[in-house]
Amino acid sequence: MRSSRLRPSREVGLKLLRILGFYLGLIAIWSLLGRAEVWSPFLFPSPERVFESLRANLANGLILDGLQASLRRLVVGYAISFVLGMSLGLLMATWRFADETVGGMVLGLQSLPSITWLPLAVLWFGLSESAIIFVVLMGSTFSIAISARSGMRGLPPLLARAAGTLGATRWQLYRYVVVPAMVPSMVQGMKQGWSFAWRSLMAGELLFVSVGLGHLLDVGRSLNNINMVFAIMLVIVIVGVAVDRLLFGRAEAWVRERWGFAAG
């Protein structure tokens, strides 16, 4: 019994060691390449210089201010896109006419790179916060809508018929059958929508914004400061991985356990 309790913690420890070893190995290779100066330090900096730039920009508050501004825009844009995406997905899944018309349009718009919405956003909203939020909104709404539609369309008809046989009302059908059946697909859609929203935000901020991580990338480019560019890119990657693991990773684990997808 005791060995069975220790086994999961040992597996977690080994997993953490593997991950840590992998990233330490990457940093070591990066450091060797940087010191060997295979490429010019102005084009490929060493990790020591990048980490020093990261420390300096954290100390002077540039990164923290940029991160706060970027996350604020992301939360607003992503929240709106989630509501719109879920509404569109449910509409397409429940109304055949909407699926045949709006559904085709959603699929087509989903294929557009999010950066292509920026010229339209500038023309409509000018160089403003609203333009950036619009780009985030258009970058993530359609992926969420497609996932919501797929989740509801994937509901086995037998479940709906069984609920009707048991006397479930329309509200009870949605509350206890349809929505729970959609949750796994919804989580995937939210995760995909988040990734699209994050990339859309960085693309928009890279072109114009006074404060934000994307803007700091452009500042580094303007100053020919490759160390700063690498440092900000590192922050963007860390934030993306942290949100994925801490938020969506836990949500996916809960779905696997709650819906019986977890391995025994």
Summary of the structure (lengths in Angstrom):
residues: 264
radius of gyration: 22.9
end to end distance: 16.8
largest distance: 74.0
contacts: 819
relative contact order: 0.11
helix: 84%
strand: 0%
